[in-house]
């Protein structure tokens, strides 16, 4: 069942939270050894389910009653390991839970477990996990995308009806496209970052993944509101489920020409055409728009994110928490700890960011990146003067084979070419399953104006209903 169907079934007593949780734990035990979406399951999951039953019996109205949810392992959970898929935080148990985790539990959800990711969310394939790669449930020889590949694969194989990931440059949306599910990056500040282990603080945003627009909307209504624990949190009440009742007629969607001109595979091009055809039939108008500075977005992103990462990851030095490798003195201890604790991609990004911020190079690199970021924001504003919502691919290609890009960092970074700009300007974006290529799913991306997140759900729901969910299916491995 989909998440909203589970809620309905639990409320009418057709099933119980405990039965639902047991079902998913058994599926994880049976199937996840092939996929490796989960780093660990929650040993308290069944007790949490029984607690939901007691709360319902006491008359509580729980919007996510009995829905099991998987959390990316960079979202803190009190009493349950949060490792960021890194040796640096192996066995680390947070003393508190992230705001999103608290809100999920308050709404009656059950945390199934923690999902795999690229170490510290740095990667586009979930191959940079210190604990081994996750595999795409559509083809076990291919990547699920990243860095939230574990969450996307878990939802695609129906090991969890819903999951949370984090999106710094497309890390929810890109794996959602490669795994054939919905992935949403909210407006920066719509979802609290309190308890999310920082990668690049001005870009990071927690976002949901699900197999229907309604499921993602249901989750956003729970997690998408102001949090005083997060200084970047915005005052905005969530109305995502209500947005599903609106009709798309009268909307104007701008097709970003720079994103569709070159580099997209045949299946991606057909998915864009199909999306346009379906929504034009419902009264949506399409126009072509231009974002001239989009070609600089990838370079800008990797300067900004690596610079912020080099600052954020300085705290992992073997003195406060996490891994500690003893040396002759404090300097040697730090050097040995960081050498042993960080993987190759994390080290690469720390070095890039430290160089960009170093004396003599700050303005040449980081300063110029900030100016390019401002220019990109202005270009998006110009595009939105012509359209309500923008359309691009989510990824220019479907899932690629495991190992295909590991030796070429630039090729790996190009996997995010359609998504990084959105984080730089803080806008909402939704990846929608919209086609297949050689049996592999592909997605399209809708981008909205700041704090107009719900509009994307109106359009996505219209597309889903019109296509009878033909593009959203349980991946083959999950049908076994």
MOCORFEN-V135722 format. One record per residue. OMEGA is omega as a letter, one per 30 degrees, with the letter a starting at -180 (NA if undefined). Layout:
BEGIN
omega = (OMEGA OMEGA)
END
This chain:
BEGIN
omega = (l a a l l l a a l a l l l l a l a l l a l l a l l l l l a a a l l a a l a l l l a a l a a l l l l l l l l l l l l l l l a a l a l a l a l a l a l l a l a l a a l a a a a l a a l a l l a l a l l l a l l a l a l a l l l l a a a a a a l a a l a l a a a l a l l a l a l a a a l l a l a a l a a g a a l l a a l l a l a l l l l l l l l a l l a a l a a l l l a l l l l l a l a l l a l l a l l a l l a l l a a a a l l l a l a a l l a l a l l l l l l a a l a l a l a a l a a l l l a l a l l a a a a l a a l l l l l l a a a a a a a l a l a a l l l l l l l l l a a a l l l l l a l l l l a l a a a a l a a l l a a l a a l l l l a l a a l a a a l a a a a a l l a l a l a l l l l a a l a l a a a l a a l l l a l l l a l l a a a a a a a a a a a l l l l l l l l l l l l l l l l l a l a a l a l a l l l l a a l a a a l l a a a a a a a l l a a l a a a a a a a l l a l a l l a l a l a l l l a l l a l a l a l a a l l l l a a l a a l a a l l l a a a a l l a a a a l a a a a l a NA)
END
